[in-house]
Amino acid sequence: MKNNIKLILAIIITTTIVSCGKTTNKKQEKSNLKETVKEVHHHENGNKIQLNHGKMWTANIETTQGIKNMQKLLNSFSNKESVAAYALLKSNLEKEFSTILTKCTMKGESHSQLHNYLLPMKNVFEGLSSSNLATCKKSFKTLQKHLGNYSNYFK
């Protein structure tokens, strides 16, 4: 429950701060909060990403570029024996993640499926900031595998 609250707050703060430099009114903020809570609840109920009747979903270019940027961060990461380096990596990955969320223009089921894909990454990010090197390494491998699966579901 505590992680869910952190996730919701992180998404709300990121969305509010970075949303194209525009200020939102209270009504819009409440709507965004309801949508975020709905998406988190949607994911927690075990909704896993699915193909579009056997075909890949079409993602917006910003999302695909953000995923590629995250993959590049992982591929160029070389200091695999330092928990401090993993924490810095986490910070950089979260910036890309936030950019993906704020630039998302997808609608409907493709949008829902994108969030089914993205939301599990938040928990993996937490492992990257662990003080335990083994946890950092495990989270790194999990995230690497997860990001590698993006092209199995989105084009």
FILO-170936 format. One record per residue (C-alpha): residue number from 1; residue in three letters; x, y, z. Coordinates in steps of 0.2 Angstrom, whole numbers. Layout:
BEGIN
{fivex NUM; 'ALA'; {X; Y; Z}}
...
This chain:
BEGIN
{fivex 1; 'MET'; {0; 0; 0}}
{fivex 2; 'LYS'; {14; 12; 4}}
{fivex 3; 'ASN'; {22; 9; -13}}
{fivex 4; 'ASN'; {6; 12; -21}}
{fivex 5; 'ILE'; {4; 29; -13}}
{fivex 6; 'LYS'; {22; 33; -18}}
{fivex 7; 'LEU'; {18; 28; -36}}
{fivex 8; 'ILE'; {2; 39; -36}}
{fivex 9; 'LEU'; {11; 54; -29}}
{fivex 10; 'ALA'; {26; 52; -41}}
{fivex 11; 'ILE'; {14; 51; -56}}
{fivex 12; 'ILE'; {4; 66; -50}}
{fivex 13; 'ILE'; {18; 77; -46}}
{fivex 14; 'THR'; {27; 73; -62}}
{fivex 15; 'THR'; {12; 75; -72}}
{fivex 16; 'THR'; {8; 92; -64}}
{fivex 17; 'ILE'; {25; 99; -65}}
{fivex 18; 'VAL'; {30; 93; -82}}
{fivex 19; 'SER'; {13; 93; -92}}
{fivex 20; 'CYS'; {20; 104; -106}}
{fivex 21; 'GLY'; {23; 119; -95}}
{fivex 22; 'LYS'; {4; 122; -94}}
{fivex 23; 'THR'; {-4; 125; -77}}
{fivex 24; 'THR'; {-20; 115; -74}}
{fivex 25; 'ASN'; {-35; 120; -64}}
{fivex 26; 'LYS'; {-41; 111; -49}}
{fivex 27; 'LYS'; {-55; 101; -59}}
{fivex 28; 'GLN'; {-42; 95; -71}}
{fivex 29; 'GLU'; {-30; 90; -57}}
{fivex 30; 'LYS'; {-44; 80; -48}}
{fivex 31; 'SER'; {-48; 71; -65}}
{fivex 32; 'ASN'; {-30; 67; -67}}
{fivex 33; 'LEU'; {-29; 60; -50}}
{fivex 34; 'LYS'; {-45; 49; -53}}
{fivex 35; 'GLU'; {-37; 43; -69}}
{fivex 36; 'THR'; {-21; 39; -61}}
{fivex 37; 'VAL'; {-29; 29; -46}}
{fivex 38; 'LYS'; {-40; 20; -59}}
{fivex 39; 'GLU'; {-24; 15; -69}}
{fivex 40; 'VAL'; {-15; 9; -53}}
{fivex 41; 'HIS'; {-30; -1; -47}}
{fivex 42; 'HIS'; {-32; -8; -65}}
{fivex 43; 'HIS'; {-14; -14; -64}}
{fivex 44; 'GLU'; {-15; -21; -46}}
{fivex 45; 'ASN'; {-29; -32; -51}}
{fivex 46; 'GLY'; {-17; -42; -61}}
{fivex 47; 'ASN'; {-20; -35; -78}}
{fivex 48; 'LYS'; {-6; -40; -89}}
{fivex 49; 'ILE'; {-1; -33; -106}}
{fivex 50; 'GLN'; {-10; -41; -121}}
{fivex 51; 'LEU'; {-8; -40; -140}}
{fivex 52; 'ASN'; {-21; -32; -150}}
{fivex 53; 'HIS'; {-30; -48; -157}}
{fivex 54; 'GLY'; {-13; -55; -160}}
{fivex 55; 'LYS'; {-5; -39; -167}}
{fivex 56; 'MET'; {6; -26; -159}}
{fivex 57; 'TRP'; {-1; -10; -153}}
{fivex 58; 'THR'; {4; 7; -161}}
{fivex 59; 'ALA'; {13; 18; -149}}
{fivex 60; 'ASN'; {16; 36; -151}}
{fivex 61; 'ILE'; {34; 41; -156}}
{fivex 62; 'GLU'; {38; 49; -139}}
{fivex 63; 'THR'; {34; 33; -130}}
{fivex 64; 'THR'; {45; 22; -142}}
{fivex 65; 'GLN'; {59; 35; -141}}
{fivex 66; 'GLY'; {58; 35; -122}}
{fivex 67; 'ILE'; {59; 16; -121}}
{fivex 68; 'LYS'; {74; 17; -133}}
{fivex 69; 'ASN'; {82; 30; -121}}
{fivex 70; 'MET'; {80; 19; -106}}
{fivex 71; 'GLN'; {87; 4; -116}}
{fivex 72; 'LYS'; {102; 15; -120}}
{fivex 73; 'LEU'; {105; 19; -102}}
{fivex 74; 'LEU'; {105; 1; -97}}
{fivex 75; 'ASN'; {116; -4; -111}}
{fivex 76; 'SER'; {129; 9; -107}}
{fivex 77; 'PHE'; {129; 6; -89}}
{fivex 78; 'SER'; {146; -1; -84}}
{fivex 79; 'ASN'; {148; 2; -65}}
{fivex 80; 'LYS'; {139; -14; -60}}
{fivex 81; 'GLU'; {148; -15; -43}}
{fivex 82; 'SER'; {143; 1; -36}}
{fivex 83; 'VAL'; {126; 4; -27}}
{fivex 84; 'ALA'; {128; 22; -29}}
{fivex 85; 'ALA'; {130; 20; -48}}
{fivex 86; 'TYR'; {113; 10; -48}}
{fivex 87; 'ALA'; {105; 24; -38}}
{fivex 88; 'LEU'; {110; 37; -52}}
{fivex 89; 'LEU'; {104; 25; -65}}
{fivex 90; 'LYS'; {87; 24; -57}}
{fivex 91; 'SER'; {86; 43; -57}}
{fivex 92; 'ASN'; {90; 44; -75}}
{fivex 93; 'LEU'; {78; 30; -79}}
{fivex 94; 'GLU'; {64; 39; -69}}
{fivex 95; 'LYS'; {67; 55; -79}}
{fivex 96; 'GLU'; {64; 45; -95}}
{fivex 97; 'PHE'; {49; 36; -88}}
{fivex 98; 'SER'; {41; 53; -83}}
{fivex 99; 'THR'; {44; 60; -100}}
{fivex 100; 'ILE'; {35; 45; -107}}
{fivex 101; 'LEU'; {20; 48; -96}}
{fivex 102; 'THR'; {19; 66; -99}}
{fivex 103; 'LYS'; {21; 65; -118}}
{fivex 104; 'CYS'; {8; 50; -119}}
{fivex 105; 'THR'; {-5; 54; -132}}
{fivex 106; 'MET'; {-12; 37; -134}}
{fivex 107; 'LYS'; {-30; 34; -131}}
{fivex 108; 'GLY'; {-42; 19; -128}}
{fivex 109; 'GLU'; {-36; 1; -126}}
{fivex 110; 'SER'; {-18; 5; -133}}
{fivex 111; 'HIS'; {-16; 17; -119}}
{fivex 112; 'SER'; {-22; 5; -106}}
{fivex 113; 'GLN'; {-10; -8; -113}}
{fivex 114; 'LEU'; {4; 4; -112}}
{fivex 115; 'HIS'; {1; 7; -94}}
{fivex 116; 'ASN'; {0; -12; -91}}
{fivex 117; 'TYR'; {17; -12; -98}}
{fivex 118; 'LEU'; {24; 3; -89}}
{fivex 119; 'LEU'; {18; 2; -72}}
{fivex 120; 'PRO'; {28; -14; -66}}
{fivex 121; 'MET'; {44; -4; -70}}
{fivex 122; 'LYS'; {41; 7; -55}}
{fivex 123; 'ASN'; {43; -7; -43}}
{fivex 124; 'VAL'; {59; -13; -52}}
{fivex 125; 'PHE'; {66; 5; -51}}
{fivex 126; 'GLU'; {65; 4; -32}}
{fivex 127; 'GLY'; {77; -11; -32}}
{fivex 128; 'LEU'; {90; -1; -41}}
{fivex 129; 'SER'; {91; 11; -26}}
{fivex 130; 'SER'; {94; -3; -14}}
{fivex 131; 'SER'; {109; -3; -2}}
{fivex 132; 'ASN'; {111; -22; -7}}
{fivex 133; 'LEU'; {121; -24; -23}}
{fivex 134; 'ALA'; {113; -41; -26}}
{fivex 135; 'THR'; {96; -33; -26}}
{fivex 136; 'CYS'; {102; -19; -38}}
{fivex 137; 'LYS'; {109; -32; -50}}
{fivex 138; 'LYS'; {93; -42; -50}}
{fivex 139; 'SER'; {83; -26; -53}}
{fivex 140; 'PHE'; {94; -21; -67}}
{fivex 141; 'LYS'; {92; -38; -76}}
{fivex 142; 'THR'; {73; -38; -73}}
{fivex 143; 'LEU'; {72; -21; -81}}
{fivex 144; 'GLN'; {83; -25; -95}}
{fivex 145; 'LYS'; {72; -40; -99}}
{fivex 146; 'HIS'; {56; -30; -97}}
{fivex 147; 'LEU'; {62; -16; -109}}
{fivex 148; 'GLY'; {67; -29; -121}}
{fivex 149; 'ASN'; {49; -35; -122}}
{fivex 150; 'TYR'; {43; -18; -128}}
{fivex 151; 'SER'; {44; -23; -146}}
{fivex 152; 'ASN'; {34; -38; -143}}
{fivex 153; 'TYR'; {19; -28; -139}}
{fivex 154; 'PHE'; {21; -11; -147}}
{fivex 155; 'LYS'; {27; -4; -164}}
